[in-house]
Each structure stands twice: as structure tokens, then as C-alpha cells.
Amino acid sequence: MVALPLAMGMGVTSGTGPIAGIYGAIFVGLFAALFGGTPAQVSGPTGLYPDDPAQGAAIAFTVVMLGGAFQILFGILKLGRFISLIPHPVVSGFMTGIGVIILLQLQPLIGALHALVLLAIVLGLGSLALYIPKAVLAGILIKVGVDIIDWEYLKQLPSAPRSGVLIMLTVFGLTVFVDLIMAVAIGMVMAAFVFMQRMTDLQLQAMHIIRHPEDDPDLAPREAELLTEGKGRILLYKLSGPRSFTSAKHMVKKLSEFTDYDALILDMHEVTTLDYSSSRAIDEILEGMALSGRHAIITGASEEVDRMLEKLKAKRHLRENHQFDDREQALETALTLINED
């Protein structure tokens, strides 16, 4: 009921005629079903509107071959797994835009499962297909366009995060008025910036500079005692979670807010990963400690984190025997060093 008028509508709107649309649905749907990458794949003809319909076959053949080549390449590179990283606002804006395009331009999408049924219809009733009113085809396309629109997300727009709404509306506008590929690309860039900002906020929350025991109730009794004996001259800089370029500058900036101290302990017990930028930030901190004549100690770095620091030479300004696995030992060493001064 849906496959036949959709295929015919595609043929009519492309300028090649209803029979061409039906055959397009048959062959594209059949071969996609047989050779596609997933058993649930749905494929069919899509919008192709050449200036000269006579050139449509050549253009379609070129597009199909290039599309197949890119799909093979993407399969070899295993890029399909990244599709799960596309956020819902981008998908919603894209699908809603597609639905509006269908309503405005009558541009359909056919399912591969109907290929054999369509072939049977063409062979048996092909001569009658030309007499189906275009109004009927238009009505089917309008129904498809309305169904594609992401009504569920549209209902939640008033309560949805503003950043997601902005992304969705941007992708929607670009899909309808500019270009489908550009819409998704810009949507992904916007989503990436939003994600980086959220990661930055989380990483900033995972940075704590402790000068007195009351600043961190999770300190062990002996650690709190050592920090008290330091009388504020020891800073315990606790970092946790993944450290990335989004918060690298903030690591240095946060420490610059403190001036009156003699020893710094970089506590990295809870740091899971480091990237290049965060490693360079640690190198900058250690260099600053060396230039200012202060003591610097690293404690709790995992093998992976320590390997990254070594690889990027981020510990070149760290004195020998100034790295420990145990935080208490690091505090004892820092206290000894400042007392010797």
C-alpha cells in the first residue's frame, strides 16, 4: 500500500516517470537487501533531480557507484561504530528536516523489503500504474513526511536543554534550506563543542587544592596531621578522572591563585588518563616550581599516566626521588624539605 505509490511518486518528481521510480525501488531495494551490511537494512530510491532528466541514468549510476565505494571504505575502516556518537538533537533535527523536505518537495524513501512485491506488481499491473492519480501519490508522501518528523522531541522542546534545542533547530534549518550533509556536519561540530564544555566543567570540579585538613575530610588521620604540621606551606593539588586539553590551562591557572607556599604535591591517585595538553600543563607547573625555588612532588601516578609523562618529558623539571606511590610518604617528604629550608 505504501511502497508502490512512494516509488511512483519518486519517479514522477524526478522527471523520469512512475515506471522508472518503481524499477528503482525494485533493484535498489533488492540488491541492498542481498548485499547490505545489516539484515534490518531498508533501502530504496532517493531524490535525484538533474537539470536534464535524460542525464538522470548516468548521474544515478555514478552516484550509486561512488556511494558503494565509500560504503566499502567505511566498512574496511570500521567507521560504522561511530554512528552511536551522534547526539539525539542532531538526529532529531536531521529527521525533522527530512520530513519537512518530503512535505515541501514530495521526496520519498522506500523500503528494500518491498522489492519483490513491486516487481510482481509491475509485471502484472504495470500498464495500470500510469493511471494512479498524482493526488494519491502526494497524499502518501505527505503521510510519510509527517511520520518522519520527530514529534516526541518537539513536544519536549520547552523542557529540553537549551544547547540541545539550539543544535536541533540549527540542523533542522540547514537540512531544509541549505544542505543535508552540511547540516549533519555543523550539528556534529556544535555537539562536540557542547560536549567539550561539559567535560571541562566536570574536570574543573575534579581539581582541588588542599592546604588545611578541613579542606578535604577524606584525608587519612596521618595525612591530615602532616598537612597541619606544614602550617599552610604545603599545597596538596588533587587531580582526578581523565585530564584533557579542555581543562589543561585551568590546571595552571588554578595553581597561580596561590603564592605563599613552599612545596607542591601533585596527587594523581585518581587520574585515569592524560593527553598531550594536560601533560604539558603538568610540565609547565613543574617548571614554575623549579624556577621559583619551590619543591615539587608527584604521588599516585598510575603506570599509564607515568608512561605518558615520561614519553612527553613532562617530568624533566622534577627532582630525583621526588615521586612516590603513597600520599603519606609524599607529605612526609614535603614536610622534611620545607623544615630543612
C-alpha positions, 0 to 999 in steps of 0.5 A: 500500500505504501511502497508502490505509490512512494516509488511512483511518486519518486519517479514522477518528481524526478522527471523520469516517470512512475515506471522508472521510480518503481524499477528503482525501488525494485533493484535498489531495494533488492540488491541492498537487501542481498548485499547490505551490511545489516539484515534490518537494512531498508533501502530504496530510491532517493531524490535525484533531480538533474537539470536534464532528466535524460542525464538522470541514468548516468548521474544515478549510476555514478552516484550509486557507484561512488556511494558503494565505494565509500560504503566499502571504505567505511566498512574496511575502516570500521567507521560504522561504530561511530554512528552511536556518537551522534547526539539525539538533537542532531538526529532529531533535527536531521529527521525533522528536516527530512520530513519537512523536505518530503512535505515541501518537495514530495521526496520519498524513501522506500523500503528494500523489503518491498522489492519483490512485491513491486516487481510482481506488481509491475509485471502484472499491473504495470500498464495500470500504474500510469493511471494512479492519480498524482493526488494519491501519490502526494497524499502518501508522501505527505503521510510519510513526511509527517511520520518522519518528523520527530514529534516526541522531541518537539513536544519536549522542546520547552523542557529540553536543554537549551544547547540541545534545542539550539543544535536541533533547530540549527540542523533542522534549518540547514537540512531544509534550506541549505544542505543535508550533509552540511547540516549533519556536519555543523550539528556534529561540530556544535555537539562536540563543542557542547560536549567539550564544555561539559567535560571541562566543567566536570574536570574543573570540579575534579581539581582541588587544592588542599592546604588545611585538613578541613579542606578535604575530610577524606584525608587519612588521620596521618595525612591530615596531621602532616598537612597541619604540621606544614602550617599552610606551606604545603599545597596538596593539588588533587587531580582526578578522572581523565585530564584533557586539553579542555581543562589543561590551562585551568590546571595552571591557572588554578595553581597561580591563585596561590603564592605563599607556599613552599612545596607542591604535591601533585596527587594523581591517585585518581587520574585515569588518563592524560593527553598531550595538553594536560601533560604539558600543563603538568610540565609547565607547573613543574617548571614554575616550581623549579624556577621559583625555588619551590619543591615539587612532588608527584604521588599516585601516578598510575603506570599509564599516566607515568608512561605518558609523562615520561614519553612527553618529558613532562617530568624533566623539571622534577627532582630525583626521588621526588615521586612516590606511590603513597600520599603519606610518604609524599607529605612526609617528604614535603614536610622534611624539605620545607623544615630543612629550608 
